[in-house]
């Protein structure tokens, strides 16, 4: 046999079982799609009593030379059973390059499917592979890693094995999300990300759009170098920038006050972005190996088209290339629920942001907190003309909680009750408008009705923002309250979980108007 380069399994499930039958192995499950042939050796994923393993089958002499580390059993065929260790992960990426993350800047539309638990990726792949879209399957922020107890390396390695398990060969990205410092950037790059999202929140001077005109004039004179000011005024002052959107032509002009306010808003952010861009170029040897996204969405006010245009022209002037930009849109993009706001206002503003992105770099517009925004997905899909990146993360956690409600109602009830007890602390980390009084009384719901809570806005937000507390909750005996039982249910019902994710993400992609293959 030769190595296959498609999605078809090289061995049937019956053939795999027959090959594994002679061995003293507590086999719980095989993953037939993963089995493939390279250099006369079969490789594939199985699940044993102590977790998932890589099964390597072939002639003994070949297995002895094979780079994977594991326990060797005599056959025929001979078998080497390998843990999913860091070393074996690196071997897998070397032998099967399709398991490595890659930059996706050439893909017109990309979809981020963050997996906080390390178990959701097969479901993401099964949904996304049906559509003309490329996935960012490893997507995690430093804050998320702290709450889940994982690292960028853990996140990528979990995805690598899932990609191999599903035999997904179309290429995926790995995003070091919401990075705020050079040290965080280094951690992500060392782990092997193919995408960096730079969060500029801490480098934006938000007072620049709150202070009086007199304050702005004084501050501008104190902070901005005179030579820099001359260049900025030359680029923008009294200039007219014309665009054609889907709703007709529009123009942007900058008077002196708007130039000054935007200069103050972005001056530190631009310096930091340039520093990061140069660091990435140095790291990659000036090769375009890293997709570069910039996030300016976590502000207290929407990003106006004027500010968007000002920022990207300044980036171009400094020689900084970007692949996607996340502005703060009008309305509210709260966690795990639909868009809150006026759809006409959103359409008008999104259209202008998309036109600026097309004319000044042809980069993607990125949607953060993109989970479940079904009322505005059609607008995005229509107006972005494919140049779109959507990020989701917590919605996959919520589908895991839906699974708990369906198959482990007692555990769900415990976790829901605990979430209520820690909600006040969790809400300090997020902007949400959750009203706990609107959540149905848990004690009055039958087990078969629990899953309906995952369709109720306030309950979704409750469970969404408390995920870190739930995963890390400890009892008086120092033992984990929920995590182990939660993971056991996910493992036992993993196919059901992946089915839930497939349906959920197909709904996202259909709403965005992504064409099916």
Residue pairs with C-beta under 8 A, 6 or more apart in sequence:
1 10
1 37
2 37
3 36
3 37
3 38
4 10
4 36
4 37
5 169
6 169
7 33
7 129
7 167
7 168
7 169
9 32
9 33
9 35
9 167
10 35
10 36
10 37
10 42
11 19
11 32
11 35
11 42
11 44
12 32
13 30
13 32
16 30
16 32
16 35
16 44
17 27
17 30
19 42
19 57
19 75
19 77
19 79
20 27
20 30
20 46
20 55
20 79
22 75
23 73
23 75
23 79
23 81
24 73
25 48
25 81
26 48
26 49
27 46
27 47
27 48
28 47
28 48
28 49
29 46
29 47
30 44
30 45
30 46
30 47
31 44
31 45
31 46
31 47
31 165
32 44
33 165
33 166
33 167
34 43
34 44
34 45
34 164
34 165
34 166
34 167
35 42
35 43
35 44
35 45
36 42
36 43
36 44
36 96
36 167
37 43
38 95
38 96
39 62
40 58
40 59
40 62
41 56
41 57
41 58
41 62
41 63
41 66
42 55
42 56
42 57
42 58
42 77
43 54
43 55
43 56
43 57
43 95
43 96
44 54
44 55
44 57
45 52
45 53
45 54
45 55
45 161
45 164
45 165
46 52
46 53
46 55
47 53
48 81
51 83
51 84
52 84
52 161
52 165
53 70
53 81
53 82
53 83
53 84
54 68
54 70
54 81
54 82
54 83
54 84
54 88
54 92
55 79
55 80
55 81
55 82
56 63
56 66
56 68
56 70
56 79
56 80
56 81
56 82
57 75
57 77
57 78
57 79
57 80
58 66
58 77
58 78
59 77
59 78
60 72
60 74
60 75
60 78
63 72
63 78
63 79
63 80
64 72
66 80
67 91
67 94
67 95
68 80
68 82
68 88
68 91
68 92
69 82
69 83
69 85
69 87
69 88
70 80
70 81
70 82
70 83
70 88
71 80
71 81
72 78
72 79
72 80
73 79
73 80
73 81
82 88
84 157
84 161
86 153
86 157
89 157
89 160
89 161
92 99
92 160
92 161
92 164
93 99
93 100
93 160
96 164
98 163
98 168
98 169
98 171
99 160
99 161
99 163
99 164
100 160
100 192
101 137
101 138
101 156
101 159
101 172
101 173
101 174
101 192
101 193
101 194
101 195
102 171
102 172
102 173
102 194
103 173
103 194
103 195
103 288
103 289
103 290
103 291
104 110
104 134
104 136
104 171
104 172
104 173
104 194
104 195
104 291
105 288
105 291
105 323
107 133
107 134
108 386
108 387
109 132
109 133
109 134
109 364
109 384
109 386
109 387
109 388
109 389
109 514
110 133
110 134
110 135
110 136
110 173
110 364
110 388
110 389
110 390
111 128
111 133
111 134
111 135
111 136
111 389
111 390
111 392
111 508
111 509
111 514
112 135
112 136
112 139
112 173
112 175
112 177
112 370
112 389
112 390
112 391
112 392
112 393
113 120
113 121
113 124
113 128
113 135
113 136
113 137
113 139
113 392
113 393
113 396
113 505
114 139
114 140
114 144
114 177
114 391
114 392
114 393
114 394
114 396
115 121
115 124
115 137
115 138
115 139
115 155
115 158
115 159
115 393
115 396
116 140
116 144
116 148
116 393
116 394
116 396
116 397
116 467
117 148
117 396
117 397
117 400
117 487
117 490
118 150
118 154
118 155
118 158
119 158
119 400
119 487
119 490
119 491
119 494
119 497
120 396
120 399
120 400
120 497
120 498
120 501
121 137
121 158
121 159
121 162
121 163
121 166
122 162
122 165
122 166
122 494
122 498
123 396
123 399
123 497
123 498
123 499
123 500
123 501
123 502
123 505
124 135
124 137
124 396
124 501
124 505
125 135
125 137
125 162
125 163
125 166
125 168
126 166
126 498
126 501
126 502
127 501
127 502
127 503
127 504
127 505
127 506
127 509
128 135
128 505
128 509
129 168
129 170
129 517
130 506
130 516
130 517
131 509
131 514
131 515
131 516
131 517
132 514
132 515
132 516
132 517
133 509
133 514
134 170
134 171
134 172
134 173
135 172
135 173
136 172
136 173
136 174
136 175
136 195
136 389
136 391
137 159
137 162
137 163
137 172
137 173
137 174
138 155
138 156
138 158
138 159
138 172
138 173
138 174
138 175
138 193
139 155
139 173
139 174
139 175
139 177
139 391
139 393
140 148
140 150
140 152
140 155
140 175
140 176
140 177
140 393
141 177
141 178
141 179
142 178
142 179
142 180
142 184
142 187
143 178
143 429
144 177
144 393
145 151
145 152
145 154
145 155
146 468
147 467
147 468
147 471
147 472
148 467
148 468
148 471
149 471
149 472
151 187
151 191
152 176
152 187
152 188
152 190
152 191
152 193
153 190
153 191
153 192
155 174
155 191
156 174
156 191
156 192
156 193
159 172
159 174
163 172
173 194
173 195
173 291
174 191
174 192
174 193
174 194
174 195
175 193
175 194
175 195
175 196
175 197
175 291
175 293
176 184
176 185
176 187
176 188
176 189
176 191
176 193
176 195
176 196
176 197
177 197
177 391
178 197
178 199
178 295
179 185
179 188
179 196
179 197
179 198
179 199
180 198
180 199
180 201
180 202
182 275
182 276
182 279
185 196
185 198
185 276
185 279
185 280
188 196
189 196
189 280
189 283
189 290
193 290
194 289
194 290
194 291
195 290
195 291
195 292
195 293
195 323
196 276
196 280
196 290
196 291
196 292
196 293
197 293
197 294
197 295
197 326
197 366
198 272
198 273
198 276
198 292
198 293
198 294
198 295
199 295
199 298
200 269
200 272
200 273
200 294
200 295
200 296
201 295
201 296
201 298
201 299
203 268
203 269
203 271
203 272
204 265
204 266
204 268
204 269
204 296
204 299
205 264
205 265
205 266
205 267
205 268
206 265
206 299
206 300
206 301
207 264
208 216
208 219
208 261
208 262
208 263
208 264
208 265
209 261
209 265
209 301
211 219
213 257
216 257
216 260
216 261
216 264
217 260
219 264
220 229
220 260
220 263
220 264
223 264
223 267
224 232
224 263
224 264
224 267
229 263
231 317
232 259
232 263
232 314
233 256
233 259
235 313
235 314
235 317
236 254
236 259
236 310
236 313
237 254
237 255
237 256
237 259
238 253
238 254
238 255
239 253
239 254
240 251
240 252
240 253
241 251
241 252
241 253
241 309
242 249
242 250
242 251
243 249
243 250
243 251
243 252
243 352
243 355
243 356
243 359
244 355
245 351
245 352
245 354
245 355
245 383
246 351
246 382
246 383
247 347
247 348
247 351
250 352
250 355
252 305
252 306
252 309
254 262
254 306
254 310
258 306
259 310
262 306
262 307
262 310
262 311
265 307
266 307
266 310
266 311
266 314
269 296
269 311
270 311
270 314
270 315
270 318
273 294
273 315
273 318
273 320
274 318
274 319
274 320
277 292
277 319
277 320
277 321
280 290
280 292
283 290
284 290
291 323
291 324
292 321
292 322
292 323
292 324
293 322
293 323
293 324
293 325
293 326
293 366
293 389
294 315
294 322
294 324
294 325
294 326
295 325
295 326
295 366
295 368
296 303
296 311
296 325
296 326
296 327
296 328
297 303
297 326
297 327
297 328
297 329
297 333
297 368
298 328
298 368
299 328
301 328
302 327
302 328
302 329
302 330
302 349
303 327
303 328
303 329
303 353
305 349
305 352
305 353
305 356
308 325
308 327
308 353
308 356
309 356
309 360
312 322
312 325
312 356
312 357
312 360
312 361
313 360
315 322
316 360
316 361
321 361
322 361
322 363
323 363
323 364
324 363
324 364
324 365
324 366
324 389
325 357
325 363
325 364
325 365
325 366
326 365
326 366
326 367
326 368
327 353
327 365
329 346
329 349
329 350
329 353
330 341
330 342
330 345
330 346
330 349
331 339
331 340
331 341
331 342
331 345
331 346
331 376
332 339
332 340
332 341
332 431
332 433
333 339
333 367
333 368
333 369
333 370
333 373
334 340
334 369
334 430
334 431
334 432
334 433
334 461
335 369
335 371
335 394
335 430
335 432
335 461
335 464
335 465
336 371
336 372
336 394
336 395
336 398
336 460
336 461
336 463
336 464
337 372
337 457
337 460
337 461
338 372
338 373
338 374
338 375
338 457
339 346
339 373
339 375
339 376
340 433
343 375
343 376
343 379
346 376
346 379
347 379
347 383
350 365
350 376
350 379
350 380
350 383
350 384
351 383
353 365
354 365
354 383
354 384
354 385
354 387
357 363
357 364
357 365
357 387
358 385
358 387
362 387
363 387
364 384
364 387
364 388
364 389
365 380
365 384
365 387
365 388
365 389
366 388
366 389
366 390
366 391
367 373
367 380
367 388
367 389
367 390
367 391
368 391
369 391
370 390
370 391
370 392
371 392
371 393
371 394
371 395
371 508
372 395
372 460
372 508
374 507
374 508
374 511
377 508
377 511
377 512
377 513
378 511
378 512
378 513
380 388
380 390
380 512
381 388
381 511
381 512
381 513
381 514
382 513
388 512
390 508
390 512
392 505
392 508
394 464
394 467
395 504
396 501
396 504
397 463
397 464
397 467
398 454
398 460
398 463
398 464
399 454
399 497
399 500
399 501
399 504
400 486
400 490
400 497
401 412
401 415
401 454
401 463
402 451
402 454
402 500
403 489
403 490
403 493
403 496
403 497
403 500
404 411
404 412
404 415
404 486
404 489
405 412
405 450
405 451
405 453
405 454
406 450
406 451
406 496
407 489
407 493
407 496
408 485
408 489
409 447
409 450
411 482
411 485
411 486
411 489
412 450
413 442
413 450
414 481
414 482
415 463
415 470
415 482
415 486
416 442
416 453
416 459
416 462
416 463
417 442
418 466
418 469
418 470
418 473
418 481
418 482
419 426
419 462
419 463
419 466
419 469
419 470
420 436
420 462
422 466
422 469
423 434
423 436
423 462
423 465
423 466
425 469
426 465
426 466
426 468
426 469
427 434
427 465
429 465
430 465
432 461
432 465
433 461
434 458
434 461
434 462
434 465
435 458
436 458
436 462
438 456
438 457
438 458
439 453
439 456
439 458
439 459
439 462
440 453
440 456
440 459
445 452
445 453
453 459
453 463
454 460
454 463
470 482
470 486
471 482
471 483
471 486
472 480
472 483
473 480
473 481
473 482
473 483
474 480
474 481
475 481
490 497
